[in-house]
Amino acid sequence: LPKMPAIFGQSDKLRQAFLNIVINSFQAMSQVAKPEMWVSLRYLSESQRIELIIRDNGSGMTAEAKRKMFEPFHTTKAKGTGLGLAVTHKILDSHQAQIFVESEVGQGTQVKLIFPCADALLKSK
C-alpha cells in the first residue's frame, strides 16, 4: 500500500469493527456461485480523510434490514446475536468515523468508512 497519513485509533477495536464487516460480507456471499469481495483504501487529500471501502456481490439487504442494521439484537441470521454491527457502529463512532452503506437485494453491499486523519484532528484542536 502507498504511504498514507495516520488515523487515531485503538487497533484492537478497529480490527474488531473491520472483522465484523468482512464476516458479514462473507456470510452474505455463501449462496453466490462466484463470490467476490473488493477492498479499497485511499487518501482524500482535499478533506484530509482516509476512505476504506469493502464491497461484495452477496445477497444484499432489503430496505428494512438496512434501516435496522445497526440496532442491537437485530439479526437476519438464524444463529446471529444482532450485536456485530451495533458494536461496529459504536466503535466507528468513537473513532469519529463515518459509515455509509449501499445495498440492493441480489446485487451485494458496499460499506464505506471515512476516517479523519490524525493531523487534521490535531490542527482542529
HELIX and SHEET records of a PDB file:
HELIX    1   1 SER A   11  ALA A   28  1                                  18    
HELIX    2   2 ALA A   63  LYS A   68  1                                   6    
HELIX    3   3 GLY A   84  SER A   94  1                                  11    
HELIX    4   4 ALA A  118  SER A  124  1                                   7    
SHEET    1   A 4 MET A  37  LEU A  44  0                                        
SHEET    2   A 4 ARG A  49  ASP A  56 -1                                        
SHEET    3   A 4 GLY A 108  PRO A 116 -1                                        
SHEET    4   A 4 GLN A  98  GLU A 104 -1                                        
END                                                                             
